[in-house]
Amino acid sequence: MDRVVTPYEGSGHRQWDPDAEIPAPLRLHRTPVSPRWVDYNGHLSESCYLLVFGDNADAFFRYVGIDERYRAAGRSLYTVQTHLHNRREVTEGEPLALTLRVLDHDAKRVHVFHEMHHEGTGVLLATAEQMLVHVDTHRGRACEMPEDLRERLTAVHRAHAVLPVPEVVGRPMGIKREE
């Protein structure tokens, strides 16, 4: 059976180094716009924005130690909410560079923010805000993260706390009405 495969499965990725400086924000994923991601309007399809952000999240997961071995032990992070903001169109072959910052975390949840930029021009193309929950995949329930993962997330969060919170974080969606 075919399934979605991220670019990092079974391959090298940036490993956690407890002595290394943590970039703010993290820059772990770059990719050109694949021809398979372009829709009938000639630009990146809306579902593929989320696909690219998902690949960015996977690079982050692996950076903090959530890889095949971690998942084989019956634990993972699941996305429970995503809020996308599409800002600019991007077409086939254009280079994308993604960032990720940890906005907050607790024993079971991680709140992250992604930015997708055009790698050549630096123009902001889209953002994604996500709430992730740590899950015991055998039981199908949320569970606390192991201490070593929480320590890594704390270190990343501390490094990212110097960044301003993006204006769109936590904003509800709706139509503003004149009263």
N, C-alpha and C positions, 0 to 999 in steps of 0.2 A: 504494500500500500504506500502511495506517495504521501509525503508529509512535508511541511515547511522545515527547511534546514537553514540555520543561520550561518553566516560566513565563518563563524569561529568554531563550529563543531569539528572536533577531531583535529584541530590545527593549533598552531601557536597563538598565543595571546599575551598581552601584558600581564605579568604576574605581580602579585602583591609583594612589595619590598618594605618591611617595617621601618627601614632606615632611610628610605627615599622621601624626598619632598613630594607632597601631594599637590598636583596642579589644581588651580582654581580658575576656571572650571576644568574638569577632566576632558581630555581630547583623545578619545579611544577609537573612534570609528570614522572612516572616510570611504566614499564609494562614488562611482559615476552613476548617473541615472541609466538604469538598464532599459533596453528597448521593450522588455516585457512589462515594464511599469508605466508605459506611456499610453494614455487613453485616446479616444476618438477626437479630443480637442487638441491633441498634439503636445500635451504636457503631462507631468507626473500625476497619475490618478490619485484621487483622494485616499483610497485604501492603501496605496503604496507609501504615502507619507507615514502612516502608522507602521507599515512594514519596516521602513528605514529606521524609525524611532525604536522599534522592537529590536532591531539588530544592534542599535546603540546601547539599549538596555542590556542585551546579552553580553556585549563587550564589558560593560560595567560589572555585571554579575560575576563574570570570570575574573575580573580585576580584584574583586573582594573575596574570591574563593568559591563561588557557586558555579561549579562545572559538572561534567558528567559523573565524576566520582561522588560529588555532593548529592546530586539528584538520585544516583543509584542507592544512596543510603536512605532515600525516602523523604528528602526535604527539598524545597524549592521556594522561589518567590513567584507569586501570581499577581498579575495586574487586576485590580478591582475597580479602578476608575481612571479614565484618560480624558483630558480636555485638550483638543487640538486647536491651534490658531494657524490657519494658512494665510501667509502674507503676500507671497509672490509666486508666480508661475516659474517652473523650471522644466527644461526639455531634455530629450534623449541625449545622453553622453555628457551632460554638464556635470562638473565635479561638485560633490557635496562633502562638507566637513561638519561633523556634529560635536556638540559639547554636552556635558551632563553635570549637574550639580545636585548635591544632596541638600534639600531644604530642611529636613527634619527626619527623625526616626525614633522609635521606641522599641519595646521588647518584641513586637510582632509586625510593625509596619515601617515602611520607608516611603518618604515623600520626595520625589525627584522632579527635576525640571530639565528638559532637553531644548537645545536650540539647533536648528539646521541652517547652515550658511552656505552660500555659493562659495566654493573654495577659491575661485579665481578673483572674485570681486569683493568678497566679504559680506555681501548683502544678506540680511536676515530673510530666510524664505519661509520658515515655519517654526512653531514652538509646540511642545507637548508637556503638559503637567500630568504626573501620574502618582497614584497611590498604589503601593505594592503591599502585599501581605505575605508573611512567611507561613508556609503550609507543610504539614505532615502529609505527604502524598499518599501514604498507605491508609491513613484514616480519613483523608479528605477534609481535614479541619485545620484552622489556623492554629499555630503553635509558636512558642517563644523561640527566638533564634539562639543558637549556641553563643556562648560568651565571646569566643574568638571573632565571630562574625560581627557581633555588636561592637566590639572594640575597634574593628576596622571601620565600620560605619561611623563610629564616634570620631575617629581620626579624620575621615573624609569630611564629615559634617563640620568639624572644627576648622578645617582648611577652607571650606566653602562659606563659612559664616562671615567672612570679610567682604563677600560679594553683596551688592544690593539685591533685595528681593525684586524680581521682575514685576512690573506693573500688573500683568495679567494673572498672576498667581492668586488663586482663591476666588476669582471673580465669577459670579453666577452668570448664566446665559439668559438673555431675555430681550424684549423689545421695550426700549424706553418710551414712555408716553408723556406727552405734554399734559399737565394738569390744569 
